[in-house]
């Protein structure tokens, strides 16, 4: 599938390797923490929107701003006092303009262009299943390698970064947790259950954390993105299915995808970062962009407020010891260019074509300070054809797959990434969504070895152990005589790979 609105929507019509175990019977998520409903009077006046209102993080100012919110016909959903972010619902069409004039408000804006609770279904694509015979062939090939998992023969990505060898030295510490901020994680999967941390998991949809049993699970088996990502990081080496990059660390799920349209709205992501920080999470993986804008421009008051709110939350987490990794994107954009054409935003109503300046318009959370930006590579250690890039923007690269131009010599010959799916199953996916969790897994191995490391120190260690292949002499992937992307920089740092492709083996040595 072509690039649509986020990292999670690249090539989602995929062949799936059948489960090696009996289906566990998918458990639906518990009821989410629904935000406060607007009043009947508001509902009849106009459709309600969600807003973030950002102010100084002190109680006196926050109390004053809350009075102004009420006066402007807004309803407070949740207040994050530690970072000065208030999530609000309002049906007042002038709420944004009015609240921005209030004393103490530093920025404020709508987090979406569509009304709350839009009709529709979650757009995550459907998986195509194949016969048990194909799974048996892969299992037989893996059985020839002592100590490997049943489907590991198809995990070229683990071998590409030495994760199979690293696991024999140090599989990672159970004291380190990577939180998957995504569509939810099916913790009942036999490859994820041994390493899952329910105490550090939640449903943040609506902007308020719900920690009830199973709230972090996907809405349906079609919301499989987060479960796939979780397996890439920490699928256990337990003789079942696949293995993760760091099979000894803990993994948590923080669900942020909207149940009606699958989008990752800003208030959900703010909640996720704060929750992760307050629950001792060492690393977060962010394989998405914050909807509805692919790039949030600082000259727009709504988009500026979104940048402000999300940045406050992720910086708060960094200060509490959490490192964030994020996928670079699947648009083959150069984030270091002078201009980028964006025809996909806003993605919750009608997109409008615009040309943006990457120095003033930001992909969230990828381009926020302190966040590790990860590009994708294929089996040949080349940038994947779809991967967004950018000199001094991309920090590291990692396997994300490339089924078009880079095919491995494996039983399936599939150039994508094999990992866990809901209901005890497995699938091949590709995208920078898959690259970021590989880097997160290596970061977890580094954190296991260096528990003292701050987020900044951990990021430095991640860059230091990476292997940089340098810019390729030519990047004409389709052979039409035209360069498909231009790599700037040298052998130490460049736009395709940042400081290099992560190396799990070097991380544990």
C-alpha positions as CSV (number, residue, x, y, z in Angstrom):
1,X,0.0,0.0,0.0
2,X,1.3,3.5,-0.8
3,X,2.1,6.0,1.9
4,X,-1.1,7.3,3.3
5,X,-1.3,9.2,6.6
6,X,1.2,7.7,8.9
7,X,4.2,5.4,9.4
8,X,1.9,2.5,10.2
9,X,0.2,2.6,6.8
10,X,2.9,1.4,4.4
11,X,2.4,-1.9,2.7
12,X,-0.2,-3.2,5.1
13,X,-1.7,-5.8,2.6
14,X,0.8,-8.4,3.6
15,X,1.2,-12.2,3.6
16,X,1.1,-13.6,7.1
17,X,2.8,-16.7,8.5
18,X,0.2,-18.8,10.3
19,X,0.5,-19.1,14.1
20,X,2.6,-22.0,15.4
21,X,0.3,-22.2,18.4
22,X,-3.4,-22.5,19.0
23,X,-5.3,-19.2,18.6
24,X,-5.7,-17.6,22.0
25,X,-9.0,-16.1,21.4
26,X,-8.5,-12.3,21.0
27,X,-9.6,-10.4,24.0
28,X,-11.2,-7.0,23.3
29,X,-9.9,-3.9,25.0
30,X,-11.5,-2.8,28.2
31,X,-13.7,0.4,27.9
32,X,-11.4,3.4,27.2
33,X,-11.3,6.4,29.4
34,X,-13.7,8.5,27.4
35,X,-13.2,12.2,27.7
36,X,-16.0,14.3,29.3
37,X,-19.0,14.7,27.0
38,X,-19.9,18.3,26.0
39,X,-23.2,19.6,27.3
40,X,-26.4,19.1,25.4
41,X,-26.6,22.8,24.8
42,X,-23.2,22.8,23.2
43,X,-23.9,19.8,21.1
44,X,-27.0,21.5,19.5
45,X,-25.1,24.7,18.7
46,X,-22.1,23.3,16.7
47,X,-19.9,20.2,16.5
48,X,-17.4,19.9,19.3
49,X,-13.7,20.0,18.8
50,X,-10.8,19.0,21.0
51,X,-8.2,21.6,22.0
52,X,-4.9,21.9,23.9
53,X,-4.4,25.0,26.0
54,X,-0.8,25.6,27.1
55,X,0.1,27.8,30.0
56,X,2.7,28.2,32.8
57,X,3.0,25.1,35.0
58,X,1.8,26.7,38.2
59,X,-1.5,26.2,40.0
60,X,-2.4,29.9,40.2
61,X,-2.1,30.4,36.4
62,X,-3.7,27.2,35.6
63,X,-6.7,28.0,37.8
64,X,-7.1,31.4,36.1
65,X,-6.9,29.8,32.7
66,X,-9.5,27.2,33.6
67,X,-11.9,30.1,34.5
68,X,-11.3,31.6,31.1
69,X,-11.9,28.2,29.5
70,X,-15.3,28.0,31.2
71,X,-16.1,31.5,30.2
72,X,-15.4,30.6,26.5
73,X,-17.7,27.6,26.7
74,X,-15.0,25.0,27.1
75,X,-15.1,21.8,29.1
76,X,-11.8,20.7,30.7
77,X,-11.1,17.0,30.0
78,X,-7.8,16.6,31.9
79,X,-5.1,18.9,33.2
80,X,-1.4,18.1,33.2
81,X,-0.3,20.5,35.8
82,X,3.4,19.5,35.7
83,X,3.7,20.6,32.0
84,X,0.9,23.3,31.9
85,X,-1.2,21.5,29.3
86,X,-5.0,21.4,29.5
87,X,-7.1,19.3,27.2
88,X,-10.4,20.9,26.4
89,X,-13.6,20.1,24.4
90,X,-15.7,23.0,23.1
91,X,-18.5,23.5,20.6
92,X,-17.8,27.2,20.5
93,X,-16.5,27.9,17.0
94,X,-14.5,30.9,18.3
95,X,-13.1,29.1,21.3
96,X,-9.5,29.1,19.9
97,X,-9.5,32.8,19.2
98,X,-11.1,33.7,22.5
99,X,-8.9,31.5,24.7
100,X,-5.7,32.7,23.1
101,X,-6.5,36.2,24.3
102,X,-6.9,35.0,27.9
103,X,-4.3,36.0,30.5
104,X,-1.8,33.2,31.2
105,X,-2.4,31.3,27.9
106,X,0.9,30.8,26.0
107,X,-0.6,28.9,23.1
108,X,-3.9,27.2,22.3
109,X,-5.4,25.4,19.3
110,X,-7.6,22.7,18.0
111,X,-6.0,19.3,17.8
112,X,-8.2,18.2,14.9
113,X,-10.2,19.6,12.0
114,X,-13.0,16.9,12.2
115,X,-15.7,17.0,15.0
116,X,-15.2,14.7,17.9
117,X,-16.5,11.1,17.5
118,X,-16.6,11.1,13.7
119,X,-18.3,8.3,11.9
120,X,-16.2,5.7,10.2
121,X,-14.0,2.7,10.8
122,X,-10.4,2.3,11.7
123,X,-8.3,2.4,8.5
124,X,-5.4,0.0,9.1
125,X,-5.7,-2.4,6.2
126,X,-6.3,-6.1,6.2
127,X,-3.8,-8.9,6.3
128,X,-3.8,-11.9,3.8
129,X,-3.2,-15.3,5.4
130,X,-1.3,-18.1,3.8
131,X,-1.2,-21.8,4.4
132,X,0.4,-23.7,7.3
133,X,2.7,-25.3,4.7
134,X,4.6,-22.0,4.3
135,X,5.0,-21.7,8.0
136,X,6.3,-25.3,8.2
137,X,9.0,-24.6,5.6
138,X,10.3,-21.6,7.5
139,X,10.1,-23.6,10.8
140,X,12.1,-26.4,9.2
141,X,14.8,-24.0,8.0
142,X,15.1,-22.4,11.4
143,X,15.4,-25.8,13.0
144,X,18.7,-26.3,11.2
145,X,20.2,-23.5,13.3
146,X,20.6,-24.6,17.0
147,X,19.1,-22.3,19.5
148,X,17.0,-20.3,17.0
149,X,13.3,-19.6,17.1
150,X,10.9,-21.6,14.8
151,X,10.5,-18.7,12.4
152,X,13.9,-17.1,12.8
153,X,15.2,-18.2,9.4
154,X,13.0,-15.4,7.9
155,X,14.3,-12.8,10.4
156,X,17.1,-11.5,8.2
157,X,16.8,-8.2,10.1
158,X,18.2,-9.8,13.3
159,X,21.2,-11.1,11.5
160,X,21.8,-7.8,9.8
161,X,22.4,-6.0,13.1
162,X,23.9,-9.0,15.0
163,X,20.9,-9.3,17.3
164,X,21.0,-13.1,17.1
165,X,24.6,-13.2,18.4
166,X,23.9,-10.4,20.9
167,X,21.2,-12.5,22.5
168,X,23.7,-15.1,23.5
169,X,25.8,-12.5,25.3
170,X,23.2,-10.3,26.8
171,X,19.5,-10.5,25.8
172,X,18.7,-7.4,27.8
173,X,17.6,-6.7,31.4
174,X,14.1,-7.2,32.7
175,X,14.6,-3.9,34.6
176,X,14.4,-2.0,31.3
177,X,11.0,-1.3,29.7
178,X,10.3,-0.1,26.2
179,X,6.8,1.4,25.9
180,X,5.2,1.0,22.5
181,X,3.1,4.1,21.9
182,X,0.8,2.8,19.1
183,X,-2.4,1.1,18.3
184,X,-2.2,-1.2,21.4
185,X,-0.4,-4.4,22.2
186,X,-1.9,-7.9,22.4
187,X,-0.1,-9.0,25.6
188,X,-1.8,-12.4,25.3
189,X,0.5,-13.4,22.4
190,X,2.7,-16.2,23.5
191,X,5.8,-14.4,22.3
192,X,4.9,-11.2,24.2
193,X,3.3,-12.4,27.4
194,X,6.6,-13.4,29.1
195,X,8.0,-9.9,28.7
196,X,4.9,-7.7,29.0
197,X,4.6,-5.1,31.7
198,X,0.9,-4.4,32.4
199,X,1.8,-2.0,35.3
200,X,3.4,0.3,32.7
201,X,0.6,0.0,30.1
202,X,-2.5,2.1,29.5
203,X,-5.1,3.4,27.0
204,X,-4.5,7.2,26.5
205,X,-7.2,7.8,23.9
206,X,-9.1,11.0,24.7
207,X,-6.1,12.4,26.6
208,X,-6.6,10.6,29.9
209,X,-5.0,7.4,30.9
210,X,-7.1,4.3,31.5
211,X,-5.1,1.5,33.3
212,X,-8.0,-1.0,33.7
213,X,-7.2,-4.6,32.8
214,X,-6.6,-5.0,29.0
215,X,-7.2,-1.3,28.2
216,X,-3.9,-1.3,26.3
217,X,-5.0,-4.0,23.9
218,X,-6.0,-3.3,20.3
219,X,-9.6,-2.7,19.5
220,X,-9.7,-5.5,17.0
221,X,-7.2,-7.9,15.3
222,X,-7.0,-5.4,12.5
223,X,-5.3,-2.9,14.8
224,X,-2.2,-5.0,14.6
225,X,0.5,-2.3,14.2
226,X,1.5,-2.0,17.8
227,X,1.6,-5.7,18.4
228,X,4.0,-6.1,15.4
229,X,6.2,-3.3,16.7
230,X,6.3,-4.8,20.2
231,X,7.5,-8.2,18.9
232,X,10.3,-6.6,17.0
233,X,11.6,-5.1,20.3
234,X,11.1,-7.9,22.8
235,X,9.5,-11.1,21.5
236,X,10.8,-13.7,23.9
237,X,13.3,-16.5,23.0
238,X,11.0,-19.2,24.2
239,X,10.9,-21.7,21.4
240,X,7.8,-20.1,19.9
241,X,7.6,-18.1,16.7
242,X,10.1,-15.2,16.4
243,X,12.6,-13.4,18.5
244,X,12.9,-9.7,19.3
245,X,16.1,-7.5,19.2
246,X,16.1,-7.4,23.0
247,X,14.3,-10.6,24.1
248,X,15.1,-10.1,27.8
249,X,13.7,-6.6,28.3
250,X,10.2,-5.6,29.2
251,X,7.7,-4.2,26.8
252,X,4.6,-2.1,27.6
253,X,1.7,-0.9,25.4
254,X,0.3,2.6,25.5
255,X,-2.7,2.8,23.1
256,X,-3.2,6.2,21.4
257,X,-5.1,5.4,18.2
258,X,-8.6,6.8,17.9
259,X,-11.3,4.0,17.7
260,X,-13.3,5.8,15.0
261,X,-10.6,6.6,12.4
262,X,-7.3,5.2,13.7
263,X,-5.6,8.6,14.0
264,X,-3.0,9.5,16.7
265,X,-4.4,12.8,18.0
266,X,-2.1,15.2,20.0
267,X,-3.9,14.9,23.3
268,X,-3.5,11.1,23.2
269,X,0.3,11.4,22.6
270,X,0.7,14.0,25.4
271,X,-1.0,11.5,27.7
272,X,1.3,8.7,26.6
273,X,4.5,10.6,27.1
274,X,3.5,11.8,30.6
275,X,2.2,8.3,31.6
276,X,5.4,6.7,30.4
277,X,7.5,9.1,32.4
278,X,5.5,8.8,35.5
279,X,5.6,5.0,35.4
280,X,9.3,4.5,35.1
281,X,9.6,3.7,31.4
282,X,13.2,3.9,30.1
283,X,12.5,4.0,26.4
284,X,9.5,4.8,24.2
285,X,9.0,3.8,20.6
286,X,7.0,6.1,18.3
287,X,6.2,4.6,14.9
288,X,3.7,7.2,13.8
289,X,3.2,10.9,13.3
290,X,0.9,13.0,15.3
291,X,-2.3,13.5,13.3
292,X,-3.9,15.3,11.6
293,X,-0.9,17.3,10.2
294,X,2.0,15.5,8.6
295,X,4.0,18.7,9.4
296,X,2.9,21.2,12.0
297,X,3.8,24.8,11.0
298,X,4.7,27.4,13.6
299,X,2.9,30.2,11.8
300,X,-0.5,28.5,12.3
301,X,-1.9,29.0,15.8
302,X,-3.5,25.6,16.0
303,X,-0.4,23.7,14.8
304,X,1.9,25.8,16.9
305,X,-0.2,24.8,20.0
306,X,0.1,21.1,19.0
307,X,3.9,21.4,18.7
308,X,4.0,23.1,22.1
309,X,1.9,20.6,23.9
310,X,3.6,17.4,22.5
311,X,7.0,18.9,23.0
312,X,6.3,19.8,26.7
313,X,5.2,16.2,27.3
314,X,8.2,14.5,25.6
315,X,10.6,16.9,27.3
316,X,9.0,16.1,30.7
317,X,9.6,12.4,30.0
318,X,13.2,13.0,29.0
319,X,13.9,14.9,32.2
320,X,12.5,11.9,34.1
321,X,14.9,9.6,32.3
322,X,13.0,8.4,29.2
323,X,14.6,8.2,25.8
324,X,12.3,8.5,22.8
325,X,12.8,6.9,19.4
326,X,10.7,7.8,16.4
327,X,10.3,6.6,12.8
328,X,11.4,9.1,10.1
329,X,8.5,8.6,7.8
330,X,7.6,6.7,4.6
331,X,7.3,9.6,2.1
332,X,10.9,9.6,0.8
333,X,11.0,13.2,1.9
334,X,14.3,15.0,2.5
335,X,13.7,16.7,5.9
336,X,16.8,18.8,5.3
337,X,15.5,20.3,2.1
338,X,14.4,23.9,1.6
339,X,10.8,22.9,0.9
340,X,8.5,19.9,0.9
341,X,5.2,19.3,-0.8
342,X,2.5,18.0,1.5
343,X,-0.7,17.0,0.0
344,X,-1.9,14.8,2.8
345,X,-2.9,17.2,5.6
346,X,-5.2,17.5,7.4
347,X,-5.9,13.8,7.2
348,X,-9.1,13.8,9.3
349,X,-11.1,16.0,6.8
350,X,-10.1,17.2,3.3
351,X,-6.4,17.5,2.7
352,X,-5.1,20.7,1.1
353,X,-2.0,20.9,-1.0
354,X,0.7,23.0,0.5
355,X,4.5,23.6,0.4
356,X,6.1,23.7,3.8
357,X,9.5,24.8,5.1
358,X,11.0,21.9,7.2
359,X,12.8,24.4,9.4
360,X,9.5,25.9,10.4
361,X,7.1,23.0,10.1
362,X,7.7,19.8,12.1
363,X,6.9,16.1,11.8
364,X,5.9,15.1,15.4
365,X,7.4,13.6,17.4
366,X,10.3,12.8,15.0
367,X,11.7,16.4,14.8
368,X,11.4,17.4,18.4
369,X,14.6,18.0,20.4
370,X,16.2,15.0,21.9
371,X,14.1,12.5,20.0
372,X,16.1,9.8,18.1
373,X,15.0,9.9,14.4
374,X,15.3,6.5,12.6
375,X,15.4,5.8,8.9
376,X,14.8,2.4,7.3
377,X,17.2,0.0,5.5
378,X,16.7,-3.2,3.6
379,X,18.7,-6.4,3.4
380,X,21.5,-4.8,1.4
381,X,22.0,-2.1,4.0
382,X,20.7,0.5,1.6
383,X,18.1,3.1,2.5
384,X,14.7,1.6,1.8
385,X,13.0,3.2,-1.2
386,X,10.2,4.8,0.8
387,X,12.2,6.0,3.8
388,X,12.3,9.7,4.6
389,X,15.8,11.0,5.3
390,X,17.7,14.2,5.9
391,X,21.3,15.3,6.8
392,X,21.5,16.2,10.4
393,X,17.9,15.2,10.9
394,X,18.2,11.4,10.8
395,X,20.1,10.1,13.8
396,X,20.5,6.4,13.1
397,X,19.1,3.8,10.7
398,X,17.8,0.3,11.2
399,X,16.2,-2.5,9.3
400,X,12.7,-1.6,8.1
401,X,12.4,-3.8,5.1
402,X,12.3,-3.3,1.3
403,X,10.3,-5.8,-0.7
404,X,10.7,-3.9,-3.9
405,X,14.4,-3.7,-4.4
406,X,16.2,-5.6,-1.6
407,X,15.2,-9.3,-1.2
408,X,16.9,-11.7,1.1
409,X,18.0,-15.3,0.6
410,X,15.5,-16.7,3.2
411,X,12.8,-19.4,2.9
412,X,10.2,-16.8,2.1
413,X,12.4,-14.5,0.0
414,X,10.4,-11.6,1.7
415,X,12.3,-8.4,2.2
416,X,10.0,-7.2,4.9
417,X,10.1,-7.6,8.7
418,X,8.5,-10.7,10.3
419,X,7.0,-10.2,13.8
420,X,4.1,-10.8,16.1
421,X,0.4,-10.2,15.3
422,X,-2.8,-10.3,17.4
423,X,-4.3,-13.8,18.2
424,X,-0.9,-15.5,18.3
425,X,-0.1,-14.9,14.7
426,X,2.8,-13.5,12.7
427,X,3.2,-11.2,9.7
428,X,5.6,-9.5,7.4
429,X,5.4,-5.6,7.3
430,X,7.8,-2.9,6.1
431,X,8.2,0.8,6.9
432,X,10.2,3.1,9.1
433,X,7.6,1.9,11.6
434,X,9.6,-1.3,11.7
435,X,13.0,0.5,11.7
436,X,12.4,2.5,14.9
437,X,11.7,-0.5,17.1
438,X,14.9,-2.2,15.9
439,X,16.8,0.9,17.1
440,X,14.7,0.9,20.3
441,X,15.7,-2.7,21.0
442,X,19.3,-1.8,20.6
443,X,18.8,1.2,22.9
444,X,17.3,-1.2,25.4
445,X,20.4,-3.4,25.2
446,X,22.6,-0.4,25.8
447,X,20.4,0.7,28.8
448,X,20.7,-2.8,30.2
449,X,24.5,-2.6,30.0
450,X,24.7,1.0,31.2
451,X,21.8,1.5,33.6
452,X,23.2,4.9,34.7
453,X,22.9,6.4,31.2
454,X,20.7,9.4,30.9
455,X,18.6,9.8,27.7
456,X,21.3,12.1,26.2
457,X,24.0,9.6,27.2
458,X,22.0,6.7,25.8
459,X,21.5,8.5,22.5
460,X,25.2,9.2,22.3
461,X,26.0,5.5,22.9
462,X,23.4,4.5,20.3
463,X,25.2,6.7,17.7
464,X,28.6,5.6,18.7
465,X,27.9,1.8,18.2
466,X,26.3,2.3,14.8
467,X,28.0,1.3,11.5
468,X,27.8,3.8,8.7
469,X,28.1,2.5,5.2
470,X,28.4,6.0,3.8
471,X,26.5,7.6,1.0
472,X,26.0,5.2,-2.0
473,X,27.6,6.2,-5.2
474,X,24.2,6.0,-6.9
475,X,20.7,5.7,-5.6
476,X,18.8,4.9,-8.8
477,X,16.6,2.1,-7.4
478,X,14.3,1.7,-10.3
479,X,17.0,2.0,-12.9
480,X,15.4,4.8,-14.9
481,X,18.6,6.9,-14.9
482,X,17.3,9.4,-12.2
483,X,18.5,9.5,-8.7
484,X,15.5,8.6,-6.4
485,X,17.0,10.4,-3.4
486,X,20.2,12.4,-2.7
487,X,22.4,11.5,0.2
488,X,24.3,14.4,1.7
489,X,27.2,14.1,4.2
490,X,30.2,11.8,4.7
491,X,31.1,8.4,6.1
492,X,30.6,9.6,9.7
493,X,27.2,11.3,9.4
494,X,24.9,11.5,6.4
495,X,21.3,12.0,5.4
496,X,20.5,8.4,4.7
497,X,21.8,6.7,7.8
498,X,22.6,9.5,10.3
499,X,25.5,8.1,12.4
500,X,24.9,4.7,10.9
501,X,22.9,1.5,11.1
502,X,22.5,0.2,14.7
503,X,24.5,-2.8,15.8
504,X,23.1,-5.0,18.6
505,X,26.3,-7.0,18.9
506,X,28.5,-4.0,19.4
507,X,25.9,-2.7,21.9
508,X,26.4,-5.7,24.3
509,X,30.1,-6.2,23.9
